Amino acid sequence: MEWLLPYILFLHVMGAILAFGPTYAYSIIGAMGGREPQHANFGMRVTARIGTALVYPLAIFQGVTGLALIIVGGFSVMDRAWLVLGIVLYVIALVYALTVQRSALNRVIELSSAPPPPDAPPGPPPELAAAVRMVQRGGMMLGVLILVIVFLMVVKPGF
């Protein structure tokens, strides 16, 4: 079955590009929403839809193709610390994205779905501002995790 290896590797690399590439645009969408609050809810809904339709399914696919690479390639995972670390970081990122980050993003969408009452003080309500900060921090953490995982998979440092 070794002949399958290049095809699985192709699927794994393409999956990574398609799954994680769009996530680096989330900060641009969020920043634009911050500058144009009347469009912020739409931007967050776009971000959520990209996550649901593209990022989450393909992120899970990454685990499947990664496991297939290990099995078909006959790699000994425990002999490669970089691979063990990459897998651990992948699981952390996936669990965080599917639970905490998705929930926080949905909370921002919920809180920004209706205009503020006419007598509300200027600026976003404190709960919305806190939810936005949580999404921003989570997005930065996930971006760094993806960067580290890709580094480990490409460079394969010998530690």
C-alpha positions as CSV (number, residue, x, y, z in Angstrom):
1,M,0.0,0.0,0.0
2,E,3.0,2.3,0.0
3,W,2.0,3.5,-3.5
4,L,-0.8,5.4,-1.8
5,L,1.6,7.5,0.2
6,P,2.0,10.4,-2.3
7,Y,-1.7,10.6,-2.9
8,I,-2.5,10.7,0.8
9,L,0.3,13.3,1.3
10,F,-1.3,15.4,-1.5
11,L,-4.7,15.2,0.3
12,H,-3.1,16.1,3.6
13,V,-1.2,19.1,2.2
14,M,-4.2,20.4,0.2
15,G,-6.4,19.9,3.2
16,A,-4.1,22.0,5.3
17,I,-4.1,24.8,2.8
18,L,-7.8,24.8,2.3
19,A,-8.6,24.3,6.0
20,F,-6.3,26.8,7.6
21,G,-5.5,29.3,4.9
22,P,-8.9,31.1,5.3
23,T,-8.5,31.4,9.0
24,Y,-5.7,33.9,8.6
25,A,-8.3,36.2,6.9
26,Y,-10.6,36.2,10.0
27,S,-8.6,39.0,11.6
28,I,-9.1,41.1,8.5
29,I,-12.9,40.5,8.6
30,G,-13.0,41.2,12.3
31,A,-11.0,44.5,12.0
32,M,-13.3,45.7,9.2
33,G,-16.3,44.9,11.3
34,G,-14.7,46.9,14.2
35,R,-14.3,49.9,11.9
36,E,-17.8,49.5,10.4
37,P,-20.0,48.3,13.4
38,Q,-23.1,48.3,11.2
39,H,-21.5,45.4,9.3
40,A,-19.8,43.6,12.2
41,N,-22.6,41.0,12.6
42,F,-22.4,40.1,9.0
43,G,-18.7,39.7,9.1
44,M,-18.9,37.4,12.1
45,R,-21.6,35.4,10.4
46,V,-19.4,35.0,7.3
47,T,-16.5,33.9,9.6
48,A,-18.8,31.4,11.3
49,R,-20.1,30.0,8.0
50,I,-16.5,29.6,6.6
51,G,-15.6,27.7,9.8
52,T,-18.7,25.4,9.6
53,A,-18.6,24.8,5.9
54,L,-14.8,24.6,5.3
55,V,-12.4,24.9,8.2
56,Y,-13.9,22.5,10.7
57,P,-14.6,19.6,8.3
58,L,-11.2,19.9,6.7
59,A,-9.4,20.3,10.0
60,I,-10.9,17.0,11.0
61,F,-9.9,15.6,7.6
62,Q,-6.3,16.6,8.5
63,G,-6.4,14.2,11.4
64,V,-7.7,11.4,9.1
65,T,-5.1,11.9,6.4
66,G,-2.4,12.4,9.0
67,L,-3.3,9.0,10.6
68,A,-3.4,7.5,7.1
69,L,0.1,8.8,6.4
70,I,1.4,7.3,9.6
71,I,-0.2,3.9,8.9
72,V,0.5,3.7,5.1
73,G,4.0,5.1,5.6
74,G,4.7,2.7,8.5
75,F,6.1,5.6,10.6
76,S,6.9,5.0,14.2
77,V,5.3,8.0,15.9
78,M,7.1,7.6,19.2
79,D,10.5,7.8,17.5
80,R,9.7,11.3,16.2
81,A,9.2,13.9,19.0
82,W,8.3,16.6,16.4
83,L,5.4,14.4,15.2
84,V,4.2,13.7,18.8
85,L,4.2,17.4,19.6
86,G,2.5,18.2,16.3
87,I,-0.3,15.7,17.0
88,V,-0.7,17.0,20.6
89,L,-0.9,20.6,19.4
90,Y,-3.4,19.6,16.6
91,V,-5.7,18.0,19.1
92,I,-5.5,21.0,21.4
93,A,-6.2,23.4,18.6
94,L,-9.1,21.3,17.2
95,V,-10.8,20.8,20.6
96,Y,-10.4,24.5,21.4
97,A,-11.7,25.6,18.0
98,L,-14.7,23.3,18.0
99,T,-15.7,24.2,21.6
100,V,-14.4,27.4,23.1
101,Q,-13.8,29.5,19.9
102,R,-16.9,28.5,18.1
103,S,-19.0,29.2,21.2
104,A,-17.4,32.6,21.7
105,L,-18.0,33.5,18.0
106,N,-21.6,32.4,18.3
107,R,-22.0,34.6,21.4
108,V,-20.6,37.6,19.5
109,I,-23.1,37.0,16.7
110,E,-25.9,36.7,19.2
111,L,-24.9,39.9,21.0
112,S,-24.5,41.9,17.8
113,S,-27.7,40.7,16.1
114,A,-29.9,43.5,17.3
115,P,-29.1,47.3,17.4
116,P,-28.4,48.8,20.8
117,P,-31.3,50.5,22.5
118,P,-31.6,54.2,21.7
119,D,-30.6,55.2,25.3
120,A,-27.5,53.0,25.3
121,P,-24.2,54.7,26.0
122,P,-21.8,55.0,23.0
123,G,-19.6,52.0,22.2
124,P,-20.2,48.3,22.4
125,P,-21.9,46.9,25.5
126,P,-19.3,45.5,28.0
127,E,-20.5,41.9,27.4
128,L,-20.0,42.2,23.6
129,A,-16.6,43.8,24.0
130,A,-15.5,41.0,26.3
131,A,-16.8,38.3,23.9
132,V,-15.0,40.0,21.0
133,R,-11.7,40.1,23.0
134,M,-12.1,36.4,23.7
135,V,-12.6,35.6,20.0
136,Q,-9.5,37.7,19.2
137,R,-7.3,36.0,21.8
138,G,-8.5,32.6,20.7
139,G,-7.9,33.4,17.1
140,M,-4.4,34.5,17.8
141,M,-3.7,31.4,19.8
142,L,-5.1,29.2,17.1
143,G,-3.0,31.0,14.5
144,V,0.2,30.5,16.5
145,L,-0.7,26.8,17.0
146,I,-1.2,26.3,13.3
147,L,2.0,28.0,12.5
148,V,3.9,25.8,15.0
149,I,2.3,22.6,13.7
150,V,3.2,23.5,10.1
151,F,6.7,24.3,11.2
152,L,7.0,20.9,12.9
153,M,5.6,19.0,9.9
154,V,7.8,20.8,7.4
155,V,11.1,21.2,9.3
156,K,10.9,18.0,11.4
157,P,13.3,19.3,14.0
158,G,15.5,16.6,15.5
159,F,14.8,17.0,19.2
